[in-house]
């Protein structure tokens, strides 16, 4: 037969043509068996080529979706050039190419900063789409209301009306007075952030209750306030931090999170965020990341 596959063509062996041997003897039967095997191989190769092409298209689409999702969260730091009264930094690290965590911040006016962090149920494309809807609704609602409890209540109703998705979000929303350092906030079933005081102590923001958002109608949410002093830092995170596991299945947990904040809390917001994320990565080394991880820090300097 003496035929060689085409150079650089991984499928070339499937297109070689075997000579036909007439008759009914053993050589003819063997030739017929080879011909049948080749037809089956050719069909399998064509199916494999089609499957590979589909997989490559899906991967390209997921990469595009990842790029779009990352464009929905602030990624330019420092975000407000010329502001010396505060600093902020954040990282979102999806467990897959796209995920359901979200964070956002924006100036409502010169003296008030909105900060939001959330975690959508599930992963992948559905969670990413729900995340985008939640972020868009939040931005729209904060144009009409300044009270965090009212915004979360309205958001809950809007998401419940889309209840055919069977998805929900945990959410922490805060409006910070950049003149006084007062932080008014509402919690919808999310991990309460920590306050890292300038003196070094770490304390959890008091939890005011409030169930997850988007699952039950007619829910009432409370607001509360905490006061920052110059140099104090708010540390926000999703449960991908505390629920990160090592190869033995042990959680990173609250204790390791607190220890990290105590040891590196006096650094810049960027150093604090990256430091905590690095510790989670070192702890989980060798274990698959099972959940999205989002970490964000805000420091009020009081130098307005």
N, C-alpha and C positions, 0 to 999 in steps of 0.2 A: 504493500500500500504506500509506504514511503512518503506520506503527506505530513507536513509540519503545520502546527497552528500558527496563525498570524502573529507577528511580533507585537507584544503589548496588548493583545486582545485576550482577556481572561476567559472569554466564552468560546474561543476558537475551536476547542476540541469537540464541541457539540455540533459543529457544522461540517465536520469531515464526512465524506461520502464513501461508504464501503462498497466494494464491487459486488455485483449480484452473481451468485453461483447457481446455474440451473441444475435441475435434477432432484432426486430424493435421497441421495446418499448422506453420510454423516457430515461431510464438508458442506453440502448444500443446506442441511438442517442447521448446522452451526452458523452459517452465513445469515440464514433467516433470523436466528435468535439474536445475532449481533445487530442486525438491522432493526429488529423490534426494540432492542435495548437502546439503540441510538435514538429512535423516535421518542421513546419515553424520556431519555436524557434531554433531548432538545426541548420537549414540552416543559420539563422541570426547569431548565435554564431560562426559558422565556418567562415562566412564572416568577422565578427568582429575580430576574432583571426588573420585572414590573414591581415586585414587592420592594426591592431596593430603591427604585425610583420614588415610590410612594413614601418610603421612610425618609428619604432625603428631602422630599417636599415638606413633610411634617416637621422635620428638624429645622428647615429654613423658616417655616411659618412660626414655630415656637420661638426661634431667635428673634424674629421680627416682633412677636408679641412681648418678649422680654424687654426689647428696646423701648417699645411703646409704654409698657408698664413703668419702667424706670424713669421715663420722661414725665410721669404723672406725680412723682415725688420730688421735692427740692433736692438737688444734688450739687449746687454751687455753694461753696463755703469759703469765706464768710458770705452769707446771703445778702446782708444789708451793709453795703460799703459806707463807711463814715459813722456808723453807730458804735459808740463806745460804752453804752449803758448796759449792754448784754452781749453774750456770745452763745452760739448754738452749733451743734454738730450732730449728724445722724448717719446711721448705716442700716441698710436693708439687705439681708442675705437670704434669698429664697431657697427652700429645700430642693426645689426643682428649678427649671428654667424660669418659670413664673409661679407666683404664689399669691397668698391672700392677705399678707400683712400690709399695713399702710401707716404712714406718718405724714403730717403736713403742718406747716406753720406759715402764717402771713400776718402782716401788720394790718389791724383793723383801722387804726389811725396812728398818728405819731406816738401816742402814749399807751397803746394797748396792742399786745401780741397774742394771737390765737395759736395754740399748740394742740394737736390732735394725734393720738396714736391708737391703732386698732388692729384687730386680728379676726379675719373672716373665717368661718368654719370651712373645712375642706382645704383642698390644694388644687393646683393646676389652673386650667383655663377658666372653669366656672368661678373659682374663688377670685381670680384676677378680675374678671368682669364685674363681680359683685363689689369688689374693692373699688373699682373705678366709679361705679354708680354711687357708692357711699361717699366717696371723696367729693364728687360733683354736687351731691345733695348738701353735704355739709357746707361747702363754700357758698352755695346759694342761700342756705338758711341763715348763715352768719351775716349775710347782707341785710337781713330783715330783723334779726334778733341779736342781742348782746348777752342775754342770760343763757348760760350753758345748759341749765335744766330744760328751758323751753326749747332750745335747739335739739337736744337729744330726744325729747318727747315728740317733736315734729318728725325727726328723722325716723324714729321707731314706727310711727304711723305710716310714713311713706314706704318703708321697707316691708311692713306687714302687708300692705296692699299688693306687694309683689310676691306674696307668700307662696306662689306656685313653685318658686325656686327651692323652698325648704332650706334656705340658708339664713344665717344670722351673723352678727358681728359683736365682739366685745370692743368697748370703746372708752377712752378717757379723753375728755375735752377740757381744756383750761384756757382762761383769758387772763393774761398777766398785765397788771398795771405797772408800766415801766417807770413811773414816777415814784410810787409808794412801795413797790415790791409785793403788793397783795396779789395772790393767785386765787381766783375763783374757779371752781372746777365741778364737774359732774362725772360720775363713774357709772358706766353701763356694763357691769360684769367683768371689768378688765383688771389686770394686776395693778394695784396702787403704786405710783412712783415713789421714789425715795427722795428725801431732802438731805443732801450732803452739806452740812454746815461748814462755814469758813473755818471754824475752830477744829473741825475734824470729825465731829460726831455725825452719825447717820440715823435717820428716823424715817419711818414710813409715813406717807401722807395719810391722814385718817380716812378710813373707808366709809363713805356715806350710803353704801348699799346701792341698789339699782341693778335690775336683772339685765342679761344680755339683750342687745337691741335687734329688733326685727322679727321677733318670734311671737309675742303676745300683744294684742291691741290694748289701747286705753291704759297704758302704764304711766305712772307718775315717777319722775326722777327728782332727786334732791340736789341742791348745790351747797357747797361749803367753801371755806376760805382758809388759806394758810399764808403766813407772812414771811417773806424772804428778807434777810438782812444782806447788805452788800457783801459779795463774795460767796453767797450761798448758791448751791447748784441743785437743780431738779434733774433726777435721773429716771428716764422712762424706758420701758422695755416690754417685749411680748414674752409669752410663756415659752417660746422657743429657747430662751436663755435658761430659765430655771429647770425646764424639762429636757434639756439636752442630756444625752446619756453617754456613758463610756462603753467599752466593749463588754463589760460585765452587766450592763443594764442599770447602773446606778445613776441617779439624777444629779445634775450640777447643783441644783437646789438653791434655796434662799440663803443658807449659811455661807456658801461659797460666794454668792453674789454680794452679800454684805461685807465679807472679808475683802473682796476686790475693791469695793467702794471705799472702805476704810483705808486701804493701803495706797490707792492711787487717786482718791477723790480730790486732792489738792491740785492736781495737774489741770491742764486746759481741758475744755470740753472734748476736743478732738482726741487728746491723749487718754481721757477717761473712757470714751466710747471704744476706741481701738484697743485699749488695754483690757477691758471686760470681754470684748469679742475674742481677743487672742486667748484669754484664759479659758473661755468656753471651748475654743478650738483645740487647745492643748489637752484639756480634760477629755474631750470626745475623740481624740486621735485614734483612728482605726475603726470607729463606729460611724455608721451612715447617719447623716443629718436627717432627722425625721420630721422636722418642722421648720417653718420660716423663722428667722431670727432678726429682730429689729431692736436697735439700741439708739437712744437719743439723749442728749444732755443739753440743758439750758442753764447758763449762769448769769445772775443779775449782779452787775457791778455797782449800780447806783450812781454812775458817773454821767448822767444825762445832762 
